[in-house]
């Protein structure tokens, strides 16, 4: 084999000749590396910037949220930038076509994300497993140190943080990774099967990424995996990330409002203070509702609500094979 033939064969494993871009496994690998690099750089920057020395106050809380939030923002920016420049996809192909339907989907997701944790609070109050102990409580310590700001300011600060954190997770896990996994396997198993498989795999990854959270258990990982599949379904049934982003942001924020842990994390502020004394297997204990059996009926309700919404807005409920078909930003010779 001539040297040029060998080089062309190797290049064929790396680059799709028709699209003139890296194949899916290499794109995913490089995106992970770049997103991780961006997060590490910001972590190092925060390491050299001295933290506020005051034990209380807005500065401490803002620093803590920025330290966490900027990491998410860096990973999201790196992922989208990489996808836009090297994947050569349109933003709409990552589920970010911000048209009117996208925002209607997001509004529905917000309603669902507020409603389900509220149902948990109401059910556990009725069962005597949770009691309301205060209004607008603020506790020192916690994951973000927000208690030092007072409850009202802390709850306001949580809004942009959860918008960034939850939206970036949806963009990276569903918009980027699920899309590329579906595309990469479509030629082998077909578009629908590859999209379903990618939805399940990214759901499992979503659960695994929460394994290191405080008070995590096998049940909490399993529950979050199932919710990850539901969030993936929000994407592959609509072709948009609106429902997933709205639901994820509102779910996290509403758990905070009702003083429930957010995947084991304590924000330190709440609209109403609550104390849960029911069986931890059901309530989730220190991990919050996501770590208990209470998460399963909510999952069923969320799935039914998603089915109703998609049927109402899109006419029929089906896995979109277009998820596995790239919509490239720049026309290629092979696509003309």
Secondary structure, DSSP 8 states (H G I E B T S, - for coil): --HHHHHHHHHHHHEETTTTEE-HHHHHHHHHHHHHHHHHHHHHHHHHS-----SSSHHHHHHHHHHHHHHHHHHHHHHHHHIIIII-B-GGGGT---SHHHHHHHHHHHHHHHHHHHHHHHHHHHHTSEEEEEES-B-SSTTT-GGGG-HHHHHHHHHHHHHHHHHHHIIIIIIIIIHHHHHHHHHHH-HHHHHHHHHHHHHHHHHHHTTTSTT--HHHHHHHHHHHHHHHHHHHTTSSSHHHHHHHHHHHHHHHHTT--BTTB--SB-SEEEEE-S-HHHH-GGG-GGGSTHHHHHHHHHHHHHHHHHHHHHSS----GGGGS--BSS--GGG-
